[in-house]
Amino acid sequence: MKNIIFALALIFCATSTNAQLRLGIKANYGKTISDVNTMQYGNEQGYLNYELSYISTKDCTAFGLTSYYEVGNLWFQSDMMYRQCTSRFAFKDYTEQGRPETMLTESYQTFHLPIQAGILHNNFKFGVGPMFNFNLQSELALDEMEEFEAKPRDLSMGFQFLVGYKMNEHIHLDLKFERTFNNIGDHYRYRNTPTSLGTSPNMLSISLACIL
């Protein structure tokens, strides 16, 4: 995976040296809008052992480079950003009587690569495109429990819809809806059985870019 990230970085830097492309810096703030959901885990006899509930994902922040190209009413933009998010879960262990519910957290550090293209009208940008999130580091909540096996995704993908405003030649403000294809909790297997909380970590994000 590191080789893939390195290759993408080289491609990004190489294309950005093209005279038609402009390079800049970008900061992004995201708010996850996923539904709260619960998954229950039982044993062979049908008794309930554990219960895991997704609560929320703390505000995600990202920063990095952006590459922008514009011709007529059409524009293209690709970003290379470091993103960090933290998710909160409630966990209940029914195998130990009287044990209280505990709060767990998972943190993710990803290489965020969104690619967008669209039309420009009266300085308003409308666009769509795919996005790729390469996992750099994960701190998982249940990886030390014997009955759970954690296999974090190396790559998660999604799609994005963008509405932006070109304040001037150098400052761009973008609002995006990010639709992620994977589900929360699908990186766990319980007793060798795939599991998921059935909700996707979709996000609304706002970006501010300074393009040279």
C-alpha positions in Angstrom: 0.0 0.0 0.0 2.9 2.4 0.8 4.1 1.8 -2.8 0.7 2.8 -4.2 0.7 6.0 -2.1 4.2 6.9 -3.2 3.3 6.3 -6.8 0.2 8.5 -6.5 2.2 11.2 -4.9 4.7 11.2 -7.8 1.9 11.3 -10.3 0.3 14.2 -8.4 3.6 16.2 -8.3 4.4 15.4 -11.9 1.0 16.6 -13.2 1.1 19.7 -11.0 4.2 20.9 -12.8 2.2 21.2 -16.0 1.8 24.9 -16.8 -1.9 24.5 -17.1 -2.3 23.1 -13.6 -2.1 25.3 -10.5 -0.9 24.0 -7.1 -2.1 25.1 -3.7 -2.7 24.1 -0.1 -6.0 23.0 1.4 -7.6 22.5 4.7 -10.8 20.4 5.3 -13.2 20.0 8.1 -15.8 17.1 8.0 -18.8 16.2 10.0 -20.0 12.6 9.9 -23.8 12.2 9.4 -24.2 8.5 9.9 -27.1 7.0 11.8 -26.7 5.5 15.3 -26.9 1.7 15.1 -26.4 -1.4 17.2 -25.1 -4.9 16.5 -25.6 -7.9 18.9 -23.3 -10.9 19.1 -24.4 -14.2 20.4 -23.0 -17.7 21.0 -23.8 -21.2 19.6 -26.7 -21.6 22.1 -28.3 -18.4 21.0 -27.5 -16.4 24.1 -26.5 -12.8 23.8 -22.8 -12.2 24.6 -22.0 -8.7 23.4 -23.6 -5.5 22.1 -21.8 -2.8 20.1 -23.4 0.5 19.3 -22.0 3.2 17.0 -22.5 6.6 18.7 -20.7 9.2 16.5 -17.6 10.2 14.7 -15.8 13.2 16.0 -15.1 16.1 13.7 -12.6 15.0 11.1 -9.8 17.3 10.0 -7.6 17.1 7.0 -4.8 19.2 5.3 -2.6 18.9 2.3 -2.1 19.8 -1.3 -4.5 20.6 -4.1 -4.1 20.7 -7.9 -6.5 22.8 -9.9 -7.1 23.1 -13.7 -9.7 25.3 -15.4 -10.6 25.8 -19.0 -13.7 27.8 -20.0 -16.6 26.7 -17.9 -15.0 23.4 -17.0 -12.7 22.6 -14.0 -10.7 19.7 -12.6 -9.3 19.3 -9.1 -7.4 16.6 -7.2 -6.2 16.7 -3.6 -3.7 14.8 -1.5 -4.5 15.2 2.1 -3.8 13.7 5.5 -7.1 13.1 7.4 -7.7 12.0 11.0 -11.0 10.9 12.6 -12.1 9.3 15.8 -15.3 7.2 16.3 -17.1 6.5 19.5 -18.9 3.3 20.4 -20.8 1.9 23.4 -20.0 -1.7 24.3 -21.9 -4.0 26.6 -20.5 -7.4 27.8 -23.2 -9.8 28.9 -20.8 -12.6 29.7 -20.0 -10.9 33.0 -23.0 -10.2 35.1 -23.2 -6.7 36.4 -20.5 -5.3 34.2 -21.4 -1.7 33.1 -21.6 -0.4 29.6 -18.2 1.0 28.5 -17.4 3.7 25.9 -14.8 2.8 23.3 -13.0 4.9 20.7 -11.4 4.1 17.4 -9.0 6.5 15.6 -8.1 6.5 11.9 -5.3 8.3 10.0 -5.8 8.1 6.3 -4.3 9.4 3.1 -7.4 11.2 1.5 -7.4 11.4 -2.3 -10.5 13.0 -3.7 -10.8 13.7 -7.5 -13.4 16.1 -8.7 -14.5 17.7 -12.0 -17.5 19.8 -13.1 -18.8 23.1 -14.4 -18.2 26.7 -13.4 -21.0 29.2 -13.5 -20.8 32.8 -12.1 -17.9 31.7 -9.9 -19.9 28.8 -8.5 -18.4 25.3 -8.9 -20.6 22.2 -9.3 -18.9 18.9 -9.5 -18.7 15.2 -8.7 -16.0 12.6 -8.6 -14.6 9.5 -6.8 -12.5 9.5 -3.6 -10.0 7.1 -2.2 -8.9 6.7 1.5 -5.7 4.8 2.1 -5.3 3.6 5.7 -2.1 4.8 7.3 -2.8 3.9 10.9 -5.7 2.6 13.0 -6.3 2.2 16.7 -9.2 -0.2 17.0 -11.6 -0.8 19.9 -12.0 -4.6 19.9 -8.7 -5.9 18.5 -7.6 -7.3 21.9 -10.8 -9.3 22.5 -10.3 -13.0 21.8 -13.6 -13.6 19.9 -13.1 -10.6 17.6 -10.7 -10.4 14.7 -9.9 -7.0 13.3 -8.9 -6.6 9.7 -8.8 -2.9 8.9 -9.3 -1.9 5.3 -6.2 -0.8 3.4 -8.4 1.1 1.0 -11.9 2.5 1.2 -13.7 4.3 -1.6 -16.6 6.5 -2.2 -18.2 9.2 -4.3 -18.6 12.9 -3.7 -20.9 15.8 -4.7 -19.4 19.3 -4.6 -20.8 22.8 -4.5 -18.1 25.5 -4.3 -17.4 29.2 -4.7 -14.4 30.7 -6.4 -14.0 33.8 -4.2 -11.1 35.0 -6.4 -8.3 33.5 -8.5 -6.6 32.2 -5.3 -9.2 31.4 -2.7 -11.8 28.6 -3.2 -14.4 27.5 -0.7 -16.0 24.0 -1.3 -18.9 22.2 0.4 -19.0 18.4 -0.2 -21.2 15.5 0.6 -19.0 12.4 0.8 -20.8 9.0 0.2 -18.6 6.1 1.5 -19.1 2.6 0.1 -18.0 0.7 3.2 -20.0 0.3 6.5 -18.9 1.0 10.0 -17.7 -2.1 11.8 -17.2 -4.1 8.7 -13.5 -4.5 9.5 -14.4 -7.0 12.3 -15.1 -10.7 12.2 -16.9 -12.3 15.2 -16.2 -16.0 15.6 -14.9 -16.0 11.9 -18.2 -14.4 10.7 -18.1 -11.0 8.9 -20.0 -8.3 10.8 -21.1 -4.8 10.2 -23.2 -2.1 12.0 -25.1 -1.5 8.8 -24.5 2.2 8.5 -22.0 4.1 6.3 -19.7 6.8 7.6 -21.0 9.5 5.2 -19.8 13.0 5.7 -20.5 16.7 5.0 -17.2 18.6 4.7 -16.1 22.1 4.0 -12.7 23.0 2.5 -10.7 26.2 2.1 -8.0 26.2 -0.6 -5.4 28.7 -1.4 -4.3 28.2 -5.0 -1.1 29.8 -6.3 
